[in-house]
Amino acid sequence: MMLKREHLDQAVAIARRYGADRVLLFGSALESPETARDIDLAVGGVDGWEFFGMAAEMEEALPLPVDVIPLAPENAFTRHIRARGRWLYERR
């Protein structure tokens, strides 16, 4: 299934409802949205059980499987995502 902008907008809306301050797209959906098999997102500002609730809601709402990782704590992987991913949302 092709990843559409409306899918990303829906993911951002869900993340924002949970208090997210940053959402980045990375992985295969960024590189080739027309053949995406899943949606890889990195989200900042959502902690604990809220993070799992947000991820579950995204999985139910979106037409592709969703992999969501937290942006904190910072490590080599999250630095790579920040450098190469595409910002979908950042609270200013």
Gaussian input, Z-matrix of N, CA and C with variables (Angstrom, degrees):
# hf/3-21g

backbone

0 1
 N
 C     1     B1
 C     2     B2     1     A1
 N     3     B3     2     A2     1     D1
 C     4     B4     3     A3     2     D2
 C     5     B5     4     A4     3     D3
 N     6     B6     5     A5     4     D4
 C     7     B7     6     A6     5     D5
 C     8     B8     7     A7     6     D6
 N     9     B9     8     A8     7     D7
 C    10    B10     9     A9     8     D8
 C    11    B11    10    A10     9     D9
 N    12    B12    11    A11    10    D10
 C    13    B13    12    A12    11    D11
 C    14    B14    13    A13    12    D12
 N    15    B15    14    A14    13    D13
 C    16    B16    15    A15    14    D14
 C    17    B17    16    A16    15    D15
 N    18    B18    17    A17    16    D16
 C    19    B19    18    A18    17    D17
 C    20    B20    19    A19    18    D18
 N    21    B21    20    A20    19    D19
 C    22    B22    21    A21    20    D20
 C    23    B23    22    A22    21    D21
 N    24    B24    23    A23    22    D22
 C    25    B25    24    A24    23    D23
 C    26    B26    25    A25    24    D24
 N    27    B27    26    A26    25    D25
 C    28    B28    27    A27    26    D26
 C    29    B29    28    A28    27    D27
 N    30    B30    29    A29    28    D28
 C    31    B31    30    A30    29    D29
 C    32    B32    31    A31    30    D30
 N    33    B33    32    A32    31    D31
 C    34    B34    33    A33    32    D32
 C    35    B35    34    A34    33    D33
 N    36    B36    35    A35    34    D34
 C    37    B37    36    A36    35    D35
 C    38    B38    37    A37    36    D36
 N    39    B39    38    A38    37    D37
 C    40    B40    39    A39    38    D38
 C    41    B41    40    A40    39    D39
 N    42    B42    41    A41    40    D40
 C    43    B43    42    A42    41    D41
 C    44    B44    43    A43    42    D42
 N    45    B45    44    A44    43    D43
 C    46    B46    45    A45    44    D44
 C    47    B47    46    A46    45    D45
 N    48    B48    47    A47    46    D46
 C    49    B49    48    A48    47    D47
 C    50    B50    49    A49    48    D48
 N    51    B51    50    A50    49    D49
 C    52    B52    51    A51    50    D50
 C    53    B53    52    A52    51    D51
 N    54    B54    53    A53    52    D52
 C    55    B55    54    A54    53    D53
 C    56    B56    55    A55    54    D54
 N    57    B57    56    A56    55    D55
 C    58    B58    57    A57    56    D56
 C    59    B59    58    A58    57    D57
 N    60    B60    59    A59    58    D58
 C    61    B61    60    A60    59    D59
 C    62    B62    61    A61    60    D60
 N    63    B63    62    A62    61    D61
 C    64    B64    63    A63    62    D62
 C    65    B65    64    A64    63    D63
 N    66    B66    65    A65    64    D64
 C    67    B67    66    A66    65    D65
 C    68    B68    67    A67    66    D66
 N    69    B69    68    A68    67    D67
 C    70    B70    69    A69    68    D68
 C    71    B71    70    A70    69    D69
 N    72    B72    71    A71    70    D70
 C    73    B73    72    A72    71    D71
 C    74    B74    73    A73    72    D72
 N    75    B75    74    A74    73    D73
 C    76    B76    75    A75    74    D74
 C    77    B77    76    A76    75    D75
 N    78    B78    77    A77    76    D76
 C    79    B79    78    A78    77    D77
 C    80    B80    79    A79    78    D78
 N    81    B81    80    A80    79    D79
 C    82    B82    81    A81    80    D80
 C    83    B83    82    A82    81    D81
 N    84    B84    83    A83    82    D82
 C    85    B85    84    A84    83    D83
 C    86    B86    85    A85    84    D84
 N    87    B87    86    A86    85    D85
 C    88    B88    87    A87    86    D86
 C    89    B89    88    A88    87    D87
 N    90    B90    89    A89    88    D88
 C    91    B91    90    A90    89    D89
 C    92    B92    91    A91    90    D90
 N    93    B93    92    A92    91    D91
 C    94    B94    93    A93    92    D92
 C    95    B95    94    A94    93    D93
 N    96    B96    95    A95    94    D94
 C    97    B97    96    A96    95    D95
 C    98    B98    97    A97    96    D96
 N    99    B99    98    A98    97    D97
 C   100   B100    99    A99    98    D98
 C   101   B101   100   A100    99    D99
 N   102   B102   101   A101   100   D100
 C   103   B103   102   A102   101   D101
 C   104   B104   103   A103   102   D102
 N   105   B105   104   A104   103   D103
 C   106   B106   105   A105   104   D104
 C   107   B107   106   A106   105   D105
 N   108   B108   107   A107   106   D106
 C   109   B109   108   A108   107   D107
 C   110   B110   109   A109   108   D108
 N   111   B111   110   A110   109   D109
 C   112   B112   111   A111   110   D110
 C   113   B113   112   A112   111   D111
 N   114   B114   113   A113   112   D112
 C   115   B115   114   A114   113   D113
 C   116   B116   115   A115   114   D114
 N   117   B117   116   A116   115   D115
 C   118   B118   117   A117   116   D116
 C   119   B119   118   A118   117   D117
 N   120   B120   119   A119   118   D118
 C   121   B121   120   A120   119   D119
 C   122   B122   121   A121   120   D120
 N   123   B123   122   A122   121   D121
 C   124   B124   123   A123   122   D122
 C   125   B125   124   A124   123   D123
 N   126   B126   125   A125   124   D124
 C   127   B127   126   A126   125   D125
 C   128   B128   127   A127   126   D126
 N   129   B129   128   A128   127   D127
 C   130   B130   129   A129   128   D128
 C   131   B131   130   A130   129   D129
 N   132   B132   131   A131   130   D130
 C   133   B133   132   A132   131   D131
 C   134   B134   133   A133   132   D132
 N   135   B135   134   A134   133   D133
 C   136   B136   135   A135   134   D134
 C   137   B137   136   A136   135   D135
 N   138   B138   137   A137   136   D136
 C   139   B139   138   A138   137   D137
 C   140   B140   139   A139   138   D138
 N   141   B141   140   A140   139   D139
 C   142   B142   141   A141   140   D140
 C   143   B143   142   A142   141   D141
 N   144   B144   143   A143   142   D142
 C   145   B145   144   A144   143   D143
 C   146   B146   145   A145   144   D144
 N   147   B147   146   A146   145   D145
 C   148   B148   147   A147   146   D146
 C   149   B149   148   A148   147   D147
 N   150   B150   149   A149   148   D148
 C   151   B151   150   A150   149   D149
 C   152   B152   151   A151   150   D150
 N   153   B153   152   A152   151   D151
 C   154   B154   153   A153   152   D152
 C   155   B155   154   A154   153   D153
 N   156   B156   155   A155   154   D154
 C   157   B157   156   A156   155   D155
 C   158   B158   157   A157   156   D156
 N   159   B159   158   A158   157   D157
 C   160   B160   159   A159   158   D158
 C   161   B161   160   A160   159   D159
 N   162   B162   161   A161   160   D160
 C   163   B163   162   A162   161   D161
 C   164   B164   163   A163   162   D162
 N   165   B165   164   A164   163   D163
 C   166   B166   165   A165   164   D164
 C   167   B167   166   A166   165   D165
 N   168   B168   167   A167   166   D166
 C   169   B169   168   A168   167   D167
 C   170   B170   169   A169   168   D168
 N   171   B171   170   A170   169   D169
 C   172   B172   171   A171   170   D170
 C   173   B173   172   A172   171   D171
 N   174   B174   173   A173   172   D172
 C   175   B175   174   A174   173   D173
 C   176   B176   175   A175   174   D174
 N   177   B177   176   A176   175   D175
 C   178   B178   177   A177   176   D176
 C   179   B179   178   A178   177   D177
 N   180   B180   179   A179   178   D178
 C   181   B181   180   A180   179   D179
 C   182   B182   181   A181   180   D180
 N   183   B183   182   A182   181   D181
 C   184   B184   183   A183   182   D182
 C   185   B185   184   A184   183   D183
 N   186   B186   185   A185   184   D184
 C   187   B187   186   A186   185   D185
 C   188   B188   187   A187   186   D186
 N   189   B189   188   A188   187   D187
 C   190   B190   189   A189   188   D188
 C   191   B191   190   A190   189   D189
 N   192   B192   191   A191   190   D190
 C   193   B193   192   A192   191   D191
 C   194   B194   193   A193   192   D192
 N   195   B195   194   A194   193   D193
 C   196   B196   195   A195   194   D194
 C   197   B197   196   A196   195   D195
 N   198   B198   197   A197   196   D196
 C   199   B199   198   A198   197   D197
 C   200   B200   199   A199   198   D198
 N   201   B201   200   A200   199   D199
 C   202   B202   201   A201   200   D200
 C   203   B203   202   A202   201   D201
 N   204   B204   203   A203   202   D202
 C   205   B205   204   A204   203   D203
 C   206   B206   205   A205   204   D204
 N   207   B207   206   A206   205   D205
 C   208   B208   207   A207   206   D206
 C   209   B209   208   A208   207   D207
 N   210   B210   209   A209   208   D208
 C   211   B211   210   A210   209   D209
 C   212   B212   211   A211   210   D210
 N   213   B213   212   A212   211   D211
 C   214   B214   213   A213   212   D212
 C   215   B215   214   A214   213   D213
 N   216   B216   215   A215   214   D214
 C   217   B217   216   A216   215   D215
 C   218   B218   217   A217   216   D216
 N   219   B219   218   A218   217   D217
 C   220   B220   219   A219   218   D218
 C   221   B221   220   A220   219   D219
 N   222   B222   221   A221   220   D220
 C   223   B223   222   A222   221   D221
 C   224   B224   223   A223   222   D222
 N   225   B225   224   A224   223   D223
 C   226   B226   225   A225   224   D224
 C   227   B227   226   A226   225   D225
 N   228   B228   227   A227   226   D226
 C   229   B229   228   A228   227   D227
 C   230   B230   229   A229   228   D228
 N   231   B231   230   A230   229   D229
 C   232   B232   231   A231   230   D230
 C   233   B233   232   A232   231   D231
 N   234   B234   233   A233   232   D232
 C   235   B235   234   A234   233   D233
 C   236   B236   235   A235   234   D234
 N   237   B237   236   A236   235   D235
 C   238   B238   237   A237   236   D236
 C   239   B239   238   A238   237   D237
 N   240   B240   239   A239   238   D238
 C   241   B241   240   A240   239   D239
 C   242   B242   241   A241   240   D240
 N   243   B243   242   A242   241   D241
 C   244   B244   243   A243   242   D242
 C   245   B245   244   A244   243   D243
 N   246   B246   245   A245   244   D244
 C   247   B247   246   A246   245   D245
 C   248   B248   247   A247   246   D246
 N   249   B249   248   A248   247   D247
 C   250   B250   249   A249   248   D248
 C   251   B251   250   A250   249   D249
 N   252   B252   251   A251   250   D250
 C   253   B253   252   A252   251   D251
 C   254   B254   253   A253   252   D252
 N   255   B255   254   A254   253   D253
 C   256   B256   255   A255   254   D254
 C   257   B257   256   A256   255   D255
 N   258   B258   257   A257   256   D256
 C   259   B259   258   A258   257   D257
 C   260   B260   259   A259   258   D258
 N   261   B261   260   A260   259   D259
 C   262   B262   261   A261   260   D260
 C   263   B263   262   A262   261   D261
 N   264   B264   263   A263   262   D262
 C   265   B265   264   A264   263   D263
 C   266   B266   265   A265   264   D264
 N   267   B267   266   A266   265   D265
 C   268   B268   267   A267   266   D266
 C   269   B269   268   A268   267   D267
 N   270   B270   269   A269   268   D268
 C   271   B271   270   A270   269   D269
 C   272   B272   271   A271   270   D270
 N   273   B273   272   A272   271   D271
 C   274   B274   273   A273   272   D272
 C   275   B275   274   A274   273   D273

   B1=1.4532
   B2=1.5245
   B3=1.2996
   B4=1.4564
   B5=1.5275
   B6=1.3113
   B7=1.4599
   B8=1.5228
   B9=1.3248
   B10=1.4633
   B11=1.5207
   B12=1.3219
   B13=1.4653
   B14=1.5272
   B15=1.3158
   B16=1.4671
   B17=1.5310
   B18=1.3355
   B19=1.4655
   B20=1.5247
   B21=1.3256
   B22=1.4686
   B23=1.5207
   B24=1.3265
   B25=1.4674
   B26=1.5243
   B27=1.3160
   B28=1.4649
   B29=1.5277
   B30=1.3287
   B31=1.4655
   B32=1.5219
   B33=1.3275
   B34=1.4702
   B35=1.5258
   B36=1.3135
   B37=1.4668
   B38=1.5221
   B39=1.3159
   B40=1.4653
   B41=1.5230
   B42=1.3222
   B43=1.4645
   B44=1.5265
   B45=1.3064
   B46=1.4679
   B47=1.5236
   B48=1.3256
   B49=1.4711
   B50=1.5230
   B51=1.3211
   B52=1.4610
   B53=1.5277
   B54=1.3226
   B55=1.4581
   B56=1.5091
   B57=1.3221
   B58=1.4670
   B59=1.5197
   B60=1.3342
   B61=1.4601
   B62=1.5233
   B63=1.3381
   B64=1.4665
   B65=1.5236
   B66=1.3317
   B67=1.4682
   B68=1.5201
   B69=1.3241
   B70=1.4643
   B71=1.5107
   B72=1.3233
   B73=1.4600
   B74=1.5213
   B75=1.3307
   B76=1.4582
   B77=1.5222
   B78=1.3074
   B79=1.4582
   B80=1.5165
   B81=1.3263
   B82=1.4635
   B83=1.5246
   B84=1.3197
   B85=1.4655
   B86=1.5222
   B87=1.3039
   B88=1.4619
   B89=1.5214
   B90=1.3169
   B91=1.4636
   B92=1.5244
   B93=1.3252
   B94=1.4654
   B95=1.5347
   B96=1.3430
   B97=1.4653
   B98=1.5276
   B99=1.3183
   B100=1.4702
   B101=1.5256
   B102=1.3137
   B103=1.4651
   B104=1.5267
   B105=1.3215
   B106=1.4690
   B107=1.5236
   B108=1.3184
   B109=1.4636
   B110=1.5208
   B111=1.3340
   B112=1.4560
   B113=1.5232
   B114=1.3222
   B115=1.4589
   B116=1.5201
   B117=1.3236
   B118=1.4623
   B119=1.5201
   B120=1.3258
   B121=1.4573
   B122=1.5175
   B123=1.3195
   B124=1.4594
   B125=1.5212
   B126=1.3323
   B127=1.4636
   B128=1.5216
   B129=1.3275
   B130=1.4560
   B131=1.5157
   B132=1.3253
   B133=1.4561
   B134=1.5127
   B135=1.3213
   B136=1.4644
   B137=1.5241
   B138=1.3243
   B139=1.4618
   B140=1.5255
   B141=1.3131
   B142=1.4561
   B143=1.5107
   B144=1.3348
   B145=1.4564
   B146=1.5163
   B147=1.3254
   B148=1.4647
   B149=1.5313
   B150=1.3258
   B151=1.4671
   B152=1.5265
   B153=1.3325
   B154=1.4649
   B155=1.5263
   B156=1.3243
   B157=1.4606
   B158=1.5162
   B159=1.3366
   B160=1.4634
   B161=1.5268
   B162=1.3231
   B163=1.4632
   B164=1.5304
   B165=1.3265
   B166=1.4654
   B167=1.5270
   B168=1.3329
   B169=1.4639
   B170=1.5269
   B171=1.3268
   B172=1.4673
   B173=1.5226
   B174=1.3193
   B175=1.4685
   B176=1.5270
   B177=1.3276
   B178=1.4648
   B179=1.5280
   B180=1.3295
   B181=1.4652
   B182=1.5229
   B183=1.3199
   B184=1.4650
   B185=1.5293
   B186=1.3378
   B187=1.4626
   B188=1.5258
   B189=1.3236
   B190=1.4636
   B191=1.5204
   B192=1.3277
   B193=1.4599
   B194=1.5301
   B195=1.3248
   B196=1.4608
   B197=1.5228
   B198=1.3249
   B199=1.4630
   B200=1.5161
   B201=1.3276
   B202=1.4615
   B203=1.5175
   B204=1.3346
   B205=1.4612
   B206=1.5241
   B207=1.3347
   B208=1.4656
   B209=1.5263
   B210=1.3260
   B211=1.4678
   B212=1.5250
   B213=1.3125
   B214=1.4637
   B215=1.5225
   B216=1.3122
   B217=1.4646
   B218=1.5351
   B219=1.3130
   B220=1.4611
   B221=1.5254
   B222=1.3185
   B223=1.4623
   B224=1.5284
   B225=1.3167
   B226=1.4704
   B227=1.5307
   B228=1.3206
   B229=1.4643
   B230=1.5274
   B231=1.3319
   B232=1.4642
   B233=1.5294
   B234=1.3194
   B235=1.4704
   B236=1.5310
   B237=1.3164
   B238=1.4729
   B239=1.5365
   B240=1.3191
   B241=1.4647
   B242=1.5236
   B243=1.3189
   B244=1.4722
   B245=1.5269
   B246=1.3237
   B247=1.4703
   B248=1.5265
   B249=1.3318
   B250=1.4642
   B251=1.5178
   B252=1.3182
   B253=1.4597
   B254=1.5148
   B255=1.3215
   B256=1.4669
   B257=1.5219
   B258=1.3300
   B259=1.4599
   B260=1.5202
   B261=1.3132
   B262=1.4587
   B263=1.5200
   B264=1.3352
   B265=1.4629
   B266=1.5163
   B267=1.3321
   B268=1.4626
   B269=1.5182
   B270=1.3411
   B271=1.4598
   B272=1.5172
   B273=1.2823
   B274=1.4777
   B275=1.4978
   A1=109.20
   A2=115.90
   A3=120.59
   A4=110.76
   A5=115.41
   A6=121.40
   A7=108.71
   A8=116.23
   A9=121.23
   A10=110.02
   A11=115.52
   A12=121.18
   A13=110.64
   A14=117.20
   A15=119.95
   A16=111.53
   A17=117.62
   A18=120.40
   A19=110.07
   A20=115.93
   A21=120.02
   A22=110.67
   A23=116.84
   A24=120.59
   A25=110.65
   A26=116.27
   A27=120.77
   A28=110.52
   A29=117.44
   A30=121.04
   A31=110.79
   A32=116.86
   A33=120.52
   A34=110.37
   A35=117.90
   A36=120.88
   A37=110.98
   A38=117.15
   A39=120.86
   A40=109.68
   A41=117.35
   A42=121.15
   A43=110.95
   A44=117.41
   A45=120.92
   A46=111.46
   A47=117.76
   A48=120.21
   A49=111.29
   A50=116.69
   A51=121.37
   A52=112.20
   A53=117.53
   A54=121.31
   A55=115.55
   A56=117.98
   A57=120.62
   A58=110.81
   A59=115.20
   A60=119.62
   A61=111.99
   A62=117.20
   A63=121.51
   A64=109.42
   A65=115.06
   A66=121.15
   A67=107.44
   A68=115.81
   A69=121.43
   A70=110.09
   A71=115.07
   A72=122.66
   A73=107.81
   A74=116.65
   A75=120.75
   A76=108.74
   A77=116.31
   A78=120.80
   A79=113.90
   A80=115.23
   A81=121.47
   A82=113.25
   A83=118.15
   A84=120.27
   A85=111.58
   A86=117.22
   A87=121.25
   A88=110.13
   A89=115.88
   A90=121.17
   A91=112.93
   A92=117.36
   A93=120.60
   A94=110.31
   A95=117.80
   A96=120.06
   A97=114.30
   A98=116.92
   A99=118.86
   A100=112.85
   A101=118.27
   A102=120.94
   A103=112.25
   A104=117.09
   A105=121.05
   A106=111.04
   A107=115.24
   A108=121.16
   A109=110.97
   A110=115.63
   A111=120.70
   A112=108.84
   A113=115.46
   A114=122.11
   A115=107.13
   A116=116.47
   A117=121.93
   A118=108.47
   A119=115.90
   A120=121.41
   A121=110.08
   A122=115.56
   A123=122.18
   A124=106.35
   A125=116.33
   A126=121.44
   A127=109.46
   A128=115.42
   A129=121.27
   A130=110.86
   A131=116.11
   A132=121.53
   A133=115.90
   A134=118.35
   A135=121.88
   A136=106.73
   A137=116.11
   A138=120.18
   A139=112.47
   A140=113.80
   A141=122.10
   A142=114.19
   A143=114.24
   A144=120.42
   A145=112.31
   A146=116.61
   A147=120.16
   A148=110.51
   A149=116.22
   A150=120.49
   A151=110.23
   A152=116.58
   A153=120.35
   A154=111.37
   A155=117.20
   A156=120.64
   A157=111.65
   A158=115.67
   A159=121.05
   A160=110.56
   A161=116.60
   A162=120.98
   A163=110.82
   A164=117.29
   A165=120.97
   A166=110.89
   A167=116.97
   A168=119.97
   A169=110.94
   A170=117.13
   A171=120.44
   A172=110.79
   A173=115.88
   A174=120.76
   A175=110.73
   A176=116.93
   A177=120.93
   A178=112.32
   A179=117.18
   A180=121.16
   A181=114.26
   A182=117.01
   A183=119.98
   A184=111.75
   A185=117.25
   A186=120.67
   A187=114.81
   A188=117.87
   A189=122.60
   A190=109.13
   A191=118.30
   A192=119.43
   A193=110.20
   A194=116.03
   A195=121.47
   A196=109.37
   A197=116.07
   A198=122.45
   A199=106.78
   A200=116.82
   A201=121.46
   A202=108.49
   A203=115.66
   A204=120.29
   A205=108.75
   A206=117.05
   A207=119.95
   A208=110.88
   A209=116.06
   A210=120.74
   A211=112.49
   A212=117.69
   A213=121.11
   A214=108.01
   A215=117.15
   A216=127.32
   A217=110.91
   A218=114.62
   A219=120.22
   A220=110.32
   A221=115.25
   A222=121.67
   A223=107.79
   A224=117.53
   A225=120.83
   A226=111.54
   A227=117.06
   A228=120.61
   A229=111.19
   A230=117.46
   A231=119.13
   A232=111.34
   A233=118.22
   A234=120.25
   A235=110.23
   A236=116.66
   A237=121.59
   A238=110.21
   A239=116.65
   A240=120.82
   A241=110.48
   A242=117.19
   A243=120.47
   A244=111.00
   A245=116.62
   A246=120.78
   A247=112.42
   A248=117.39
   A249=120.36
   A250=114.85
   A251=116.94
   A252=119.78
   A253=112.21
   A254=115.31
   A255=120.99
   A256=108.83
   A257=115.24
   A258=120.64
   A259=109.02
   A260=115.93
   A261=121.18
   A262=110.48
   A263=115.85
   A264=121.29
   A265=108.87
   A266=114.88
   A267=120.93
   A268=107.63
   A269=115.90
   A270=120.45
   A271=108.64
   A272=115.96
   A273=120.69
   A274=110.55
   D1=141.51
   D2=179.53
   D3=-79.61
   D4=133.81
   D5=175.78
   D6=-76.99
   D7=126.83
   D8=-178.79
   D9=-110.90
   D10=157.70
   D11=178.94
   D12=-56.96
   D13=-36.19
   D14=-179.26
   D15=-62.94
   D16=-31.80
   D17=176.59
   D18=-65.41
   D19=-43.17
   D20=179.35
   D21=-66.53
   D22=-40.49
   D23=177.57
   D24=-61.14
   D25=-39.14
   D26=179.02
   D27=-66.20
   D28=-41.74
   D29=177.81
   D30=-62.43
   D31=-43.06
   D32=178.71
   D33=-63.70
   D34=-42.33
   D35=179.41
   D36=-60.40
   D37=-42.15
   D38=177.69
   D39=-63.75
   D40=-47.76
   D41=-179.55
   D42=-59.26
   D43=-42.45
   D44=-179.72
   D45=-64.60
   D46=-36.76
   D47=177.01
   D48=-60.89
   D49=-28.61
   D50=178.79
   D51=-90.50
   D52=3.98
   D53=176.01
   D54=93.08
   D55=14.16
   D56=-179.12
   D57=-60.13
   D58=142.19
   D59=174.98
   D60=-109.32
   D61=-9.36
   D62=177.61
   D63=-151.77
   D64=141.69
   D65=174.12
   D66=-140.21
   D67=126.52
   D68=177.79
   D69=-123.89
   D70=142.21
   D71=172.91
   D72=-97.70
   D73=135.98
   D74=176.61
   D75=-146.45
   D76=175.97
   D77=175.52
   D78=82.52
   D79=-158.41
   D80=-171.98
   D81=-62.87
   D82=-33.04
   D83=179.71
   D84=-66.29
   D85=-28.60
   D86=176.50
   D87=-74.87
   D88=-41.88
   D89=-175.54
   D90=-76.61
   D91=-34.93
   D92=-175.58
   D93=-149.07
   D94=75.19
   D95=-175.84
   D96=-60.64
   D97=-26.87
   D98=-178.38
   D99=-71.75
   D100=-19.68
   D101=178.45
   D102=-121.27
   D103=18.50
   D104=-177.10
   D105=-59.10
   D106=135.15
   D107=176.36
   D108=-100.86
   D109=-18.51
   D110=177.23
   D111=-156.06
   D112=175.27
   D113=178.76
   D114=-119.46
   D115=118.86
   D116=177.76
   D117=-101.32
   D118=120.96
   D119=-179.22
   D120=-127.37
   D121=144.41
   D122=170.79
   D123=-115.39
   D124=130.58
   D125=-173.79
   D126=-127.16
   D127=135.17
   D128=176.10
   D129=-113.27
   D130=151.65
   D131=173.96
   D132=90.98
   D133=2.88
   D134=177.80
   D135=-119.85
   D136=122.62
   D137=-173.65
   D138=-119.34
   D139=163.49
   D140=171.12
   D141=56.93
   D142=-140.97
   D143=-176.41
   D144=-64.36
   D145=-27.43
   D146=177.25
   D147=-59.26
   D148=-38.25
   D149=179.74
   D150=-59.86
   D151=-44.57
   D152=-179.36
   D153=-67.92
   D154=-36.94
   D155=176.20
   D156=-62.99
   D157=-42.77
   D158=178.13
   D159=-61.68
   D160=-47.25
   D161=-179.21
   D162=-61.67
   D163=-41.27
   D164=179.10
   D165=-64.68
   D166=-41.02
   D167=179.15
   D168=-64.77
   D169=-40.59
   D170=176.80
   D171=-61.42
   D172=-44.23
   D173=-178.59
   D174=-60.52
   D175=-39.73
   D176=179.99
   D177=-72.83
   D178=-34.83
   D179=-172.28
   D180=-84.73
   D181=-28.28
   D182=-172.16
   D183=-98.02
   D184=151.05
   D185=-175.13
   D186=-79.05
   D187=-8.72
   D188=177.75
   D189=-117.30
   D190=153.71
   D191=173.08
   D192=-58.19
   D193=146.76
   D194=-177.18
   D195=-122.29
   D196=129.52
   D197=171.78
   D198=-111.13
   D199=120.17
   D200=-178.09
   D201=-120.04
   D202=130.18
   D203=176.33
   D204=-122.58
   D205=151.31
   D206=176.29
   D207=-79.05
   D208=146.86
   D209=176.81
   D210=-81.31
   D211=-11.35
   D212=178.38
   D213=-124.42
   D214=143.99
   D215=2.43
   D216=-75.98
   D217=154.29
   D218=179.54
   D219=-67.77
   D220=137.98
   D221=176.47
   D222=-152.81
   D223=-176.43
   D224=-177.08
   D225=-59.37
   D226=-38.31
   D227=-178.85
   D228=-67.42
   D229=-46.97
   D230=-179.53
   D231=-68.32
   D232=-32.19
   D233=174.77
   D234=-64.56
   D235=-40.46
   D236=177.22
   D237=-61.92
   D238=-44.43
   D239=179.22
   D240=-62.77
   D241=-44.14
   D242=179.12
   D243=-61.37
   D244=-37.55
   D245=-177.57
   D246=-75.51
   D247=-35.13
   D248=-172.78
   D249=-111.68
   D250=-16.69
   D251=-178.59
   D252=-76.14
   D253=173.61
   D254=177.55
   D255=-111.59
   D256=124.14
   D257=178.31
   D258=-67.89
   D259=122.66
   D260=174.31
   D261=-96.26
   D262=-29.17
   D263=-178.96
   D264=-157.87
   D265=139.44
   D266=171.69
   D267=-148.52
   D268=120.53
   D269=178.70
   D270=-69.86
   D271=134.78
   D272=-179.53
   D273=-109.50

